Amino acid sequence: MLFWYGAKTGAVKFRALLIGPLLALSWLPPAPAASGQARPASPSPSGPTQRFRFDAGAPLVAPAGVAEDGGLCVGTVDGYVHALNADGSYRWSRSVHGAVTRRPLFAGQLWYIATSADRVYALTRDGALYWVFKPPSPINSELAADAAFALYFVAADRFLYGVSAHGGVTLRTPFGDLKAGPSSGPDGAIWAKNQAGIVVRARGQDVRRFGPDGPSELVFADPEVLRDPQGHEWRAGSNGVLEFRAAADAAPSFVALTSSALLAPTWSVAARYAVLSARSGVLFALDPAGVRRER
């Protein structure tokens, strides 16, 4: 999402932080939890404390998403979507057509799920199907929502699309090759940047374009890195290693979590923990409150 970053010479200045699932630690037991079950964990001797772990039962290509109430949602390569409560307890599962290829997005009381079968599913909080949308072209970006809960994505045909909360196309505008975004902003719009350096702001039918020297400055952060509200930094590793830097520390700690690659981390504002997804299908909820300063 985009956060206000300040103002400069009368121009609005934003910082874009793309936040996604988080990481697990070397102290975790090697055996995964039983499929479809969350498992609480004992405190770590050093580093973040694991609140729970969950095994989705199949590999992942997209990280878990987090709702405003702290609920989690994750989709697997074999077409299953699982939802958890903020405490890690199981809520529901349902099947979809194709592998889940993008982070599930929660907006306007709906979970949006994009799949390899070129479909977007809108599911209610309880897992009921609300609608299915077939994009004109395969989705090439993460999903984002504006203040009216309209859904946006960049497709393989190099257009930016908007879809209403009822599943109808509201926007199709030329975009180009994606570089960053789309991300939701504090102004209620979504922002995205193409490879030519053009920044696009969209909300409903209102589309504005800014060149590299335009009035608004956007900094899209590395989606593989999360900085939480306490200032701790979490970096996902393709080798299954978490790089964790406590807010007051100059040097990071490296913790082996799993043998599979870690996907982009995210933060649960409601539950105040980091969420890490591994390609093997295991999710970890990690509490930075257990950090110790000594190495």
N, C-alpha and C positions, 0 to 999 in steps of 0.2 A: 504494500500500500504506500501511498505518498504521505509524507508528514511535512507540515510547515517547517521551514528551515530558516526563515528570516526574510528581510527585504533589502534591496540594494538599488540605489538610484531610481527609486520609484517602481521598480519591476518586482513582481512576485518571484520569490525564490523557493524552490521546493527541494526536498531530498526524497528520493524514491527508495524504499526498502522493500525488497521482495523477500517475503518471509515464508519459510517452509519447514518441513519436518526435521527432527533433531537426532541426537546421537546417544549411544549407549556405551557402557564402560567395561574395562577389563575385569572388574570384580564380578561381572554378571556370570551366572552359572552357564556352562557351555551348552547344556541341553535346552532346546527351545520349549516354551510352554505348549501345552496341548492345543491343537488347532481350535480356534474359536473361543479361547479362554484367556482372560487377563490374569496375570500372576503378580502379586505384590512381591517386593524385594526388601532385603535387609539393608541397613545403612551401609554406605561405602566408607572405608577407612580414610579415603581422601577423594577429593573431587565431588562432583554433583551426586546427589542421592537419587536413586531410582524409586519412583513411586509405584510404577507397575510396568509390565510388559505384556504384549498381546501378539499372538501368532495368527496371522490372517489365513494360514493354511495353504498359501500358494505364493509364488514370487510376485514382486511389484515392479512396475516400470514408472509409477508416479507416487509421490509422497502423500501422506495423509493430510486431510484438511481439518481445520478447527472452526467450530461455530462460536457465536458470541457467548453462549452459555457454557462453553468449555467442552461441548460434545465433540467427538472425533468421528471421522468418516474416512475409510480407505477402500480402494478397489484393486482387485488382483488381475493377473494376466488371464485367468480362466473365467473372467466375467462375473465375479461375485463382489458385492458391495457390503461392507460391514460397518455398523455404527456402534459407538461406545458412548457411555456417559462420561462425564468429566473425571470420575473416580476410577475409570477403567473398566467398570462393569459392562457386560454385554447388553446391547439394546436390541438390534435387529440385523438381519441379513436379507439380501435379495439378489437375484441374478439379473444380469443385463447382457445384451448382445455385443460380444467383442471384449477385448482387454481394455481395462481402464487406463487411459494414456495420459491424463492430466490430473493435477491435484483437484480433488473434489472442492467445490466452492459453495459456501453457505451464504445465501442472500435472500432477504424477504421471506423467511420461513421455509425456504426450499434448499435442498441440496442439488447442485448441478453436477452431472457426471458425464464426461466426454469419453467416448470409446473408439477403438480401432475400426469399428464397423461404421464409422462416420455417422454417429448418432450422439445427441445430447439428451440425457434423461433429466427430468425435473422430478425429484422425489420429496415427499413431505418429511417432516421431522420423524414421523412414525414409519417411514419407509414405503409409503403407498405411492404408486405411480401417479403423477399429476399430468405430465405430458411427455412426449418424445418428439424431438426435432431432428430432421435430417439436413445437415448443412449442405449448401450447394457445392462446397469444396472441402477437402479434409482440413481439420483444424491444425494450425501450425504454431499455436501459442498456448500459454496458460489462459484460463478464464478469468474475467474481471467483471465487476458489476458497478453501476453508477448509483446515485442516491435514490433513484426511482426503481432500483433492483432490476434494471434491464441488464442483460448479459452481453458481453463483448468478447470477441476473439479475432485474431488474424488467421486467415485461411491460406491454403496452398496456392490459391489463385491470386494472392497478393492484394486482396481486399480486406478492409476492416469491416466486420459485421456487428450489428446490434440486433438482439433478440429480446422481445418483450417478456415480462413475467408470465405471459399467457402463451408463449411459444411462437409468436409471429415475428417475421423479420421487420425491423424498424429502421435499419441502416445498412447500406452497402456502399462503401466509398473506397476509391483507390488508396493503397497504402504503400506497397513496395515490399522489399525483403525486410523481415523483422530483425531488429537489433536488441530492443529491450521493451519490457511491458507485454501486454497492457497492464496498468496498475490503477487502482482507484485512488482518487485524490480527495483532499479535505474540502475542495470546492464542489464536490458531488459529481465530478466528471471522471472519465478515465483518460489516461495518458499513455502514449506508446511512441517509440522512436524507431525509425527505419534505418537501413544501412547507409542511406545518403545523408543522415544527420537531421532529417526533418522530424520534428516532434508534432504529434497530432493529439489534440484535445477533443474529445467527443462526449456529448451528453444529449441523448435523444437525436433530433435532427440537426442539432448545432455542432458543426465540425469546424475547428480552427487549426491552422497549420503554422508552425513557427520554424524558421530556419535556424542554423547553428548560432547565428547572432541575434536571434529574436528576443522579445522582451522578457520571456520566462526562461529561467535556467533550471534544468532538471539534471539531477545526478542519480542514475539508476545504480543501485548497489549490487554487488555480487550476490546472486541468488543462492549461492552455496554457503553464505555466511550470515549468521544471525547475531545481532546485538540486542540483548534483552534489556528491559527497563532498568535493571541494576547496573548495566554497563558491561556485563560479562559477554564475551564473544565466543560463539560456537561455530566451528567450521567442519563441514562434512568432508570426509575423505573417500576417494574411490577405492582405497585399500582397506576400508572398514575401520579406519582409525579416526577417532574424534580428536580434534585440536580444540582445546578449551583454554581460554585466557580469562582469568578472573579480572574484575574491574581494576583492582589495584596492582596487578602483577604486570611486570614488563615482559616476562617470558611465558610462553604457553606450556600447558601440559599436554602430552600425547597419550591417549588411552585407546588400546585396542578393544574394540567392541564386538566385532564379528568378522568373519572371513569374507563377507560379501560387501559390495559397495554401499555407501550410505547416500541417501537422497537428501535434497535440500531441506534444511531445518525450518521449523516454525515455532511460534510462541503462542501459548494459550493465555490470553489476557485474563480470562475469568478464573482459571485454575492456577495461574502463575507457575507454569512449568514449561520446559522445552519439550518438543515432540520430535523424535527422530525415527525415520523409516529406513529399513535396510532392504535391499533388493531381494533378500531371502524371504521376506514377508513378515518380519518381526518389527513391531513398533515398540518404542521405549518412551516413557514419560520421565523426564529428569528434572529434579529440583535443584537449582543452584544454591539453595540455602545451606547445603551441607559442605560447601567449599572450605578447605583449610588453606591457610596462607603458606605453610611450610611445605617444602618439596621433599 
